[in-house]
Amino acid sequence: MNRNTRTVAAVFLLMTLFASVTQMSIAKSPSFQGVGDLSGGFFWSDANAVSADGTTVVGLSMSDQGWQAFRWRDGVMIGLGDLPGSTFHSEAYGVSADGSVVVGVGQSPDGHRAFRWEGGALQSLGNLSAVGESSASGVSADGKVVVGQAFSRFGPEAFRWQDGVMSGLGDLPGGVFESSATGVSGDGRAVTGWSRAGQYPEAFRWVDGTTTRLGSLAGLDKYSQASAISADGSTVVGVSSSTSPSGNMAFRWRDGVMEPLGCVPFGLNSSYACAVSADGSVIVGKSNVAVGEEATIWDESRGLRTLRSVLVDDLGFNLTGWALGRATGVSADGLTIVGQGANPQGQIEGWIAHLPEPTTTILFALGSLLVNRRGRRTAESTAGVSDSMAEARFRRSLERWRTRVGQATLPPYGAGP
């Protein structure tokens, strides 16, 4: 086979793969967009979670009635209302796999109450006692199991709600009584969260009535807090005190081992994991940097990176004017990510990013076979320039974030880290 024949064959294979990937990705093309906000009041929205299928975003926005939980799908944001009988205020923190069920916290005459929304109706999930408050933070894939924190006769306690019954999960021994459930597996059997154990909170994993202490990166009797659990229940992510100078670092726990996820360049040696894909292979969150927060993404092969570097430098997205403060949710396949940040107008706005299928990376690999030596030399000579430009863009985005956060007014309360 001569050189021309090999080139034609490579081009044909490249075109075939491109057509195949196009068909695979037609329903969810690579993209980035803000989710907007509810009408009325000042502009503000926070995206707190995304459905496993990547179609539905839930969170909090300012509306003409006040702070209101929202559900965003197909570019349309709707308010979910609030529980009746008190000052209007609701927030959404969890969503079922297909986006049909939303959970969060609303305002009732008895205080904050965990809610479950389905088919346009908000349902209060009650409390573990006659006093105190409750809030829901996660829901199973089918929407039938809800977890969060409620007030019991012992104090703030992690709960699991199913078939209309709210059950307390107890707490870890030592210290004052306090626990909270922050995530639940797809089948509703595994729950994660944190509990007071001695002086500091400690992450836990609860499965079918058995609670496991997860420890910390810095050893016994140190701080750790779980924020999410994978759909298959195998992986827990969160933040823990560590041996780094700042003391806080994102972690991934699986098979009894807690491992640090590291920090990003230009960071302050601290990181936080907020959400995890179905199999635990992709983790999103944030890192503290000199001028605020920066959304991050982690996988085993490439480690912790800023999400902005992935979207702009790797994928070529145009994020001019956007500052990505934190990534709060990720779809089951790890390809759809949502979060909070500041838009080009300096307003706080939730956002959603769809990443391309991993298969498309084969196209770039095959494309490189068609590049001659001169092209390779040119690419190598300009690599340093591209890196410098990427660093400059990154630093400029941090400056914009510092300016906008300084102008922002935070909502009265929230469950985010």
N, C-alpha and C positions, 0 to 999 in steps of 0.2 A: 504494500500500500504506500503510494508516494505522499509527499507533504500535502499537496492540494486535496487528495482524497481524504486524508486524516482530518484536515481542517473542515471539509464539508461534513464529514461524519460527526465531528464535535459540535458544529453549528446545529445540525439536525437534532442531535441528542439534547442540546441546550434548549432548542425551540420546543421539543417534545415535553421536557420537564417543565418549562415555563407554562405551557398550556395546561399541564396536569395541576401545577400549583395554583394557577389562576382559577381552575374549577374548584379546588379545595378551599380557596380563600374568598370566593365571590360573595359569600354571605357575611363576611366580617373582614373587610379590607383594612390594611394597616392605616391607622389614623390617630389624631389627637384632637380633642375639642373640649371646651368648657360646657358644663351642663346648664348654665344659666341660673335663674333664680325665680322664686314665686313673685307674682305681681304685688305691688304695694310695699310700703316701708322703704328702707334703704337697701341697696344691692348687697346681698351676702348669701353664700351657700357653702356648705361643707358636705363633701361626699364621704360617707363613713363605711360603706360596704357595697359589694357587687355580688350579684347572683352567680352561682357556679357556672351557668351557661354564658355568662358575660353580657347579658342583654339588659339587666335592670340594676340601677344604682339607687341607693337610699341614703338619706341624710337629713340635714337641717337647713332651713332657709328662713329669711325674714319675709313675712307676708303682710297683707293689710290687717290681719288679725293679731299678728305678733310672731314669735318664733314658732315654726311649724315643721313637723316631719314631712318629708317628701318622698315620692317614688318617681324615678325618671326612666323612661323607656322609649326607644325609637325617637329620641330627640324631644320628647314631650315630658314636662315636669308637672305633677299634680300634687296638691297638698292633701295630706291624710286626715286633717282635722285634729280634734283633741277629745279627751274624755269630758263629759258634761259636768257642769256644776261649779266651776272655779275659774281662776284666771287662765287665759288661753296660753298654753305652752306645750309643745310636743317635740320629740326628737326621735329619729330612727337610727338603729345601730346594727340591725341584722336582717337578712333576707333569705328566703328559701331558695332552693336550687334553680327553680324556674321563675322566680320573681313574684309568685302569686301571694306569698305571705311575708309580711313585714313586722318586725318587733322593735320595741323601743320603750320610751317613757313618756307619759303624759301627766297632766295636772288634774287632780280630782279634788273634791271637797276635803278628803282626808290626807292630802299631800300628793307627792309624786307616786305614780303607780305604773308598774310594768303593763304594756299593752301588746296585743296581737291584732294585726290588721289583715283582713281577708275579704275580698269581694266588696270593698267599699265601706266596711263596717269595722270600727275600733272596739275591741273587747278588753276590758280591764282584767288582769290576771290576779288581782288581789294582793294579799300580803301573807306573811307567815304568822302575823299576830295582829291584834287590834290597833296597835300603835306603830309609828314609824312609817317608812316609805319603801318602795320597791322599784326596780328598774331592770329591763331586759336587755341583754347584750348579744345574744346569739340564738340561732334557731336551726333545727335539723333540716336535712335536704327536703323532706316532705312537708315541713312546716308544722309537724305535730308535737315536737319537743322544743321547749323554750328554756333558756338558762339566763341567770342574772344574779342580782343581789336583792334580798328582802330583809325586813327587820323581824327577827323572831324574839321569843322571850329571853334568849341569851344575848342578843345583839345583832349587828349586821351579819347576815349569813348567806352563803351561796345557795341558790335554789335550782331545782329542775322541775319544770311544769309539764304535765302530760295528761291528756283526757280530763282537763278541768281541775286537776289536783296539783297544788304546789307543795313540793317536798324539800325540806332543808337538807343540805349535804354535810352539815357539821363543820368543824374546823380542825386544824392541826393542833396537837398538844403544845402547851407552853404559851406564855404571853396572854394578852387579853383576847376575849372571844371576838373574832372578826374573820370573815371570809367572803369571797366574791367569785362567781363563775363568769368567765369572759368568753368562752367558746365551747362549741359542742361538735362532735363528729357528725358525719352525714346520716348515720343510722340512729343517732341520739343516745347511743350507749356510753360513749366516752365524753367526759367533760373536763375542761381545764380552767384554771383560775389561780387565785392566790389566797393565802391565809396567814394570819399572824402566828408565828412560831418563835417564841422567845421575843427578842427585841425587834426583829425585822419581819416583814412579809416574806413568804416563801411560796414559790410556784408549786402547784400540785396537779396530778392527773387522777381523775376518778373514773373507774370503769365498773359498772354493775355492782356498785356498793362498796368497792374497795378503793381506798385513797392511797396514792403513792406520792411521797415527798420527792421533789426533783432537785433539791439542793441549790447550789449556786456555783458560779465560775470561780469564786474566791474561797470556796470551802464551806465548812459548817457554820451555822449561825450568822450567815450573811444574807444580803438582800437579793431576792429574785421575784419576778412578777411575770406570769404567763399572760399573753394577750390573745392567742389563737391556737387552734388545734386543726390538723389536717382532716379532710373528709374521711380518710380511712382510719383515723384515730391513732396513727403510729407516731406522729410528729407534733411536738409542742414548740412554740416560739414565743419569745418575749424579751425581757431585759433583765440583766443581773449585775450586781456588783462584781468587779473583776480586779485583776492585778494591773490594769492600765492606769495611767495617771488620773484620769477623770473618775474612774471607779465604776462606770456604767457601760455595758456593752450588750449588743444584741446576741441572743443565743438560739441554738436549735437543739432540742432534746429528742433523742430517739434511741431505742434499745438500751435504755438505762444510762445513756451518756449525754451530758450537756457539753456542747462545743461552742466556742465564741465565733462570731461571724466577721469580726474585724471592724475596721474603720475605713472611711474614704479619704482620698488625698485632700489636703487643706482642711480636714476636719479637726475637731477638738478631742480626738481619741475617745469619742462616745458614739454609740449607735443604738437604735431601738428597732425591734422587729414587731410589726403590727399585724401582718396577715401572711397566710401560707397557702400554697396550691394543694390540690387534692392528695397528691402523693408525697408532699413535703419537699419537692425538689426546687421550688421557686419561693423565695421569701421577699416580701417588700416591707418598707418601713421608712425610717428617717435617720439622719445623722445631724448632730449639732455642729454647726460651723461658726466661724468668727462673727458672722452677721445674721445669724438666725438658724433656720433649719433647711435641710436639703433632702428631697425624696430619694430613696435608695432601692436597689434591687440586688438580690443575691442568688447565685446558683453555684453548684459544686465546681463546675469547670472554670468559671471566671471570677468567683468570689464576690465581694461587695463592691458595687459601683454606684455612682449617682445615676438616677434614672434619666436625668437630662443628657448625660454623656451618651447613653444608649440611644435615646430618641433622636438627638441632634447629630452626633458624630458618627454613630453606626448606621442609623436608618435615614438620616437626611431630613428629618422633620423640621419644619419652620416654627420655632417656639419664640420668636422675637417678642420681647416684652413680658413673657410669662416667667414667673418664679414658682417653682414646684416645691412647696414646703414640706409635704409628707405624703407618702403613699399609704393608704389605709385599708385597701382591699385588693384581692386578686382572684381571678376566676379559677375554676378547677384545673384547666389546662395551663395556667400560668401566663396566658397571652393577653388577658385583659386586666388592666390595672386602673384603679381609681384613687383619688386623693384630694388634697386641699392645697391651695396656693393663691397667688395673686395674678390677675389677668393684666393685659397690657394697659388697661385703664386704671390700674392700681386698686381694683376692687377684689375682695376676698371671694373666690369662686371655686367650686368643685370642678374636677376635670376627669375625663376618661381617656385612656390610651389603649388602642388595639395594636399589639405587636404582630409581626408576620409569623407564619408557620415556620418551624425550624427547617423544614424541607427546603425552603427557599435559599438557605445558605449553600446548598449544593450548586445553585446557579452561579454564585460568585466563584466557587471553586473551579467549575468547568470554564467559566469565563477567563480565569487566570491562565488556562492552558492555551488560550488564543492570543495571549499578550507576548510580543517578541521581547528579546533581551533589551532592546532600547527602551521599550515601555517600562520594563522592570527597573532599569536604571533611573528613569525619570521619576518613577514613584518613590524610589528610595531617596532620591535627592530632595524631594519635597516633603518627606515624612516629618522632618523636624519643624518645618514651617506650619504644617497642619496641626501638630501637637501644640505649638505656641498659640495658634489661633483658638484652639479648643479651650486652652487654659484661660485665655483672655475672655472668651465668651462666658466661661464658668464664673470667673470673678465678677464680671459685669452683672450677671444674674443675681449673685449674692448681694451686690450693692443695691439692686432694685428691690430685693426682698427686704433688706434692712429698712429702706425708706418706707415701704408700704406697710410693714408690720408696725412701724412706729405710728402710722396713721389709723390703724385698725382699732375697732372696739369689739372686744370679745363678747360672746353671748353669756348670759348669767351663769350657766353651768353646763358641763359636758363630761363625757366619759372617756375622751381620748387621752393618750399618754402625754 
